[in-house]
Amino acid sequence: MSVMRGRVKQRLSMPRYLALLPILLWMPVTAHAKLIYDTWTSDNSTVGSYVVTVEHTASTSTWDFVVAAIPWDAEIRGLFVDLGDYDLTDTPVVSNVSWSPTQGDGDDVSVKYTDKDTYKCGKGCDIKDLNPPLPDPDDEWELVFELGDKGYDGIQFYRFSINDSALVGITESDWGLMAVASRHLCEGGDLLPDDEDDCDNKDKAYASGYLAPEVPVPGTALLMGLGLLLLARVRRRNC
């Protein structure tokens, strides 16, 4: 009888071990650092609520961008990126593009210029007279993105990536100033899309980024191995 009770107890322990596996698989083993740009100097008395994040993802060999206005008080049209005295090492290729709301027609994200001293980012898109303090001796924007089309697109944020082969040797510490060009800047508490008719200003602004606290991600391969070892140990006990 005691032997049977012991066997039942061992069999009941198997689900307990299995239930631990999802927890093990999501335990923090490695982490990603994320750059955030959210404090802007504008040429207007009102500045949009821009938030730009950049994160390197080794598994996809990409630098991943999110460019947004939170709350939605402007529509971002162009993004300028400074990486110091650096020349791109490959052709930047845009991938993984998505946007929201999805009903907008301006779903294009393109690299307009690279390694260029320019204030333009496309038709009706510029940061002329903003004069951000780009560092010498480069005085160039390494990447200039054009977001959407000329005219109102009704898009609050974009997500997209570029290949990190274009930025060989770049780390999070190399990311310098960013600048944005926007249209339909709202004032007085107005927000898009409801107050589109009252949001007819343009905006140009620049910011320095900072590293956010590291975000844990699962070390899947390592923890899967630990999980398999744990299951093997349980099986031996049941034999």
C-alpha positions as CSV (number, residue, x, y, z in Angstrom):
1,M,0.0,0.0,0.0
2,S,2.8,2.4,0.9
3,V,4.6,1.5,-2.3
4,M,1.4,2.4,-4.3
5,R,1.0,5.7,-2.5
6,G,4.6,6.5,-3.3
7,R,4.2,5.8,-7.0
8,V,1.0,7.9,-7.1
9,K,2.8,10.7,-5.5
10,Q,5.6,10.6,-8.0
11,R,3.2,10.5,-10.9
12,L,1.3,13.5,-9.6
13,S,4.6,15.4,-9.4
14,M,5.1,15.3,-13.1
15,P,2.5,18.0,-13.9
16,R,4.1,20.2,-11.3
17,Y,7.4,20.0,-13.1
18,L,5.8,20.6,-16.4
19,A,4.0,23.6,-15.1
20,L,7.4,25.1,-14.2
21,L,8.7,25.0,-17.7
22,P,6.8,28.2,-19.0
23,I,8.2,30.1,-16.0
24,L,11.7,28.8,-16.7
25,L,11.5,29.7,-20.3
26,W,10.7,33.4,-19.5
27,M,13.2,34.0,-16.8
28,P,15.6,36.9,-17.6
29,V,18.9,35.6,-18.9
30,T,19.8,38.2,-21.5
31,A,18.5,41.7,-22.2
32,H,18.1,44.4,-24.9
33,A,19.0,48.0,-24.4
34,K,16.6,50.5,-25.9
35,L,17.3,54.1,-26.9
36,I,14.5,56.6,-26.2
37,Y,14.1,60.2,-27.6
38,D,11.3,62.0,-25.9
39,T,12.5,65.5,-24.9
40,W,12.6,67.9,-27.8
41,T,13.7,71.4,-28.7
42,S,11.4,72.9,-31.2
43,D,11.3,76.1,-33.4
44,N,7.7,76.5,-32.2
45,S,6.2,77.7,-28.9
46,T,4.4,74.3,-28.9
47,V,6.2,71.1,-29.5
48,G,4.7,67.8,-30.5
49,S,4.6,64.8,-28.2
50,Y,7.2,62.8,-30.2
51,V,8.6,59.5,-28.9
52,V,11.2,57.7,-31.0
53,T,12.7,54.4,-29.8
54,V,15.6,52.5,-31.4
55,E,16.6,48.9,-30.4
56,H,19.1,46.5,-31.9
57,T,17.9,42.9,-32.4
58,A,20.7,40.5,-32.9
59,S,18.5,37.6,-34.0
60,T,17.2,39.6,-37.0
61,S,20.4,41.7,-37.6
62,T,18.3,44.8,-37.6
63,W,18.0,48.2,-35.8
64,D,14.3,48.6,-35.0
65,F,12.5,51.9,-34.9
66,V,9.2,53.1,-33.5
67,V,8.3,56.7,-34.4
68,A,5.2,58.1,-32.8
69,A,3.3,61.1,-31.4
70,I,1.9,60.1,-27.9
71,P,-0.6,61.6,-27.4
72,W,-1.5,62.1,-31.1
73,D,-0.9,65.9,-31.4
74,A,1.1,65.9,-34.6
75,E,1.8,63.8,-37.7
76,I,5.5,63.0,-38.2
77,R,6.7,63.4,-41.7
78,G,10.5,63.0,-41.5
79,L,13.2,61.6,-39.2
80,F,16.8,62.6,-39.2
81,V,19.5,60.5,-37.5
82,D,23.0,61.5,-36.5
83,L,25.6,58.9,-35.7
84,G,28.6,61.2,-35.3
85,D,31.6,61.2,-37.6
86,Y,30.5,57.9,-39.3
87,D,29.9,56.8,-42.9
88,L,27.5,54.0,-43.6
89,T,29.1,50.7,-44.5
90,D,26.3,49.2,-46.7
91,T,23.1,50.2,-48.4
92,P,20.4,50.7,-45.7
93,V,17.4,48.5,-46.5
94,V,14.1,49.3,-44.8
95,S,12.0,46.2,-43.7
96,N,9.3,45.2,-41.2
97,V,7.2,48.3,-42.0
98,S,3.9,48.7,-40.2
99,W,1.8,51.7,-39.2
100,S,-1.3,52.7,-37.2
101,P,-4.0,53.5,-37.8
102,T,-4.0,51.3,-40.9
103,Q,-6.5,53.3,-42.9
104,G,-3.9,55.8,-43.8
105,D,-2.5,55.8,-47.4
106,G,0.9,57.0,-46.5
107,D,2.4,53.7,-45.6
108,D,5.8,54.4,-47.3
109,V,9.0,54.5,-45.2
110,S,12.0,55.2,-47.3
111,V,15.6,56.3,-46.8
112,K,15.7,59.6,-48.5
113,Y,19.4,60.5,-47.9
114,T,22.5,59.0,-46.2
115,D,25.6,60.7,-45.0
116,K,24.4,64.1,-46.1
117,D,24.3,67.7,-44.9
118,T,20.7,68.4,-45.7
119,Y,17.5,69.9,-44.2
120,K,15.2,68.1,-46.6
121,C,13.3,64.9,-46.1
122,G,10.9,64.8,-49.1
123,K,8.1,66.8,-50.7
124,G,6.8,69.3,-48.2
125,C,9.2,67.9,-45.5
126,D,12.1,69.8,-44.1
127,I,13.8,71.1,-40.9
128,K,15.0,74.3,-42.5
129,D,16.0,77.0,-39.9
130,L,16.0,74.5,-37.0
131,N,19.8,74.4,-36.8
132,P,20.3,71.4,-34.5
133,P,23.8,71.3,-33.0
134,L,25.3,68.5,-35.1
135,P,28.9,67.8,-33.9
136,D,32.0,68.7,-36.0
137,P,33.7,67.7,-38.2
138,D,31.0,65.6,-39.7
139,D,28.0,68.0,-39.8
140,E,25.9,65.3,-41.6
141,W,22.8,63.2,-41.0
142,E,23.7,59.6,-41.5
143,L,20.1,58.6,-42.1
144,V,17.2,60.7,-43.3
145,F,13.8,58.9,-43.5
146,E,10.7,60.1,-45.3
147,L,7.5,58.9,-43.7
148,G,4.3,58.8,-45.6
149,D,3.2,61.1,-48.4
150,K,2.6,64.8,-48.8
151,G,-0.7,65.7,-47.2
152,Y,-2.6,64.3,-44.3
153,D,-2.1,60.5,-43.9
154,G,-3.9,60.0,-40.6
155,I,-1.0,57.9,-39.2
156,Q,0.0,58.2,-35.5
157,F,3.1,55.9,-35.5
158,Y,5.4,53.8,-37.7
159,R,7.4,50.8,-37.0
160,F,10.3,49.8,-39.3
161,S,13.8,48.3,-39.3
162,I,17.0,48.7,-41.2
163,N,19.8,46.1,-41.7
164,D,22.6,46.4,-39.3
165,S,25.2,45.7,-42.0
166,A,24.8,49.3,-42.9
167,L,25.9,50.3,-39.4
168,V,28.9,48.0,-38.8
169,G,30.6,48.9,-35.5
170,I,27.8,51.1,-34.3
171,T,26.6,50.6,-30.7
172,E,23.9,52.3,-28.6
173,S,26.4,54.8,-27.4
174,D,27.0,56.1,-30.9
175,W,23.5,57.3,-31.5
176,G,23.5,61.1,-31.3
177,L,20.9,63.7,-32.2
178,M,17.6,63.0,-33.9
179,A,15.4,65.6,-35.6
180,V,11.7,65.3,-36.7
181,A,9.7,67.2,-39.2
182,S,6.0,67.1,-38.6
183,R,2.7,68.6,-39.9
184,H,-0.7,69.1,-38.4
185,L,0.7,70.2,-35.1
186,C,-2.1,70.7,-32.5
187,E,-2.4,73.3,-29.8
188,G,-4.6,74.0,-26.8
189,G,-5.3,70.3,-26.0
190,D,-6.6,69.4,-29.5
191,L,-5.7,65.9,-30.8
192,L,-5.8,64.1,-34.1
193,P,-7.8,62.8,-35.8
194,D,-10.9,64.5,-34.4
195,D,-9.4,68.0,-34.4
196,E,-7.6,67.7,-37.8
197,D,-9.2,71.0,-39.0
198,D,-7.8,72.9,-36.0
199,C,-4.3,71.4,-36.2
200,D,-2.7,73.2,-39.2
201,N,0.7,74.1,-37.8
202,K,4.1,72.5,-38.8
203,D,6.8,71.6,-36.4
204,K,10.6,70.9,-36.4
205,A,12.4,69.6,-33.4
206,Y,15.5,67.8,-32.3
207,A,16.5,65.7,-29.3
208,S,19.2,63.6,-27.7
209,G,18.4,60.1,-26.7
210,Y,19.1,58.1,-23.5
211,L,19.3,54.4,-22.7
212,A,16.2,52.9,-21.1
213,P,16.5,50.3,-18.4
214,E,17.3,46.9,-20.0
215,V,14.3,44.8,-20.8
216,P,14.7,41.1,-19.9
217,V,14.2,38.6,-22.8
218,P,14.1,34.8,-22.4
219,G,17.3,32.8,-23.0
220,T,15.2,30.2,-24.9
221,A,17.9,27.8,-26.0
222,L,19.6,27.6,-22.5
223,L,16.3,27.3,-20.6
224,M,14.9,24.7,-23.0
225,G,18.0,22.6,-22.3
226,L,17.4,23.0,-18.5
227,G,13.8,22.0,-19.0
228,L,14.8,18.8,-20.9
229,L,17.2,17.9,-18.2
230,L,14.5,18.4,-15.6
231,L,12.1,16.2,-17.5
232,A,14.8,13.5,-17.8
233,R,15.4,13.6,-14.1
234,V,11.6,13.2,-13.4
235,R,11.4,10.3,-15.8
236,R,14.2,8.5,-14.1
237,R,12.5,8.8,-10.8
238,N,9.3,7.4,-12.2
239,C,11.0,4.3,-13.6
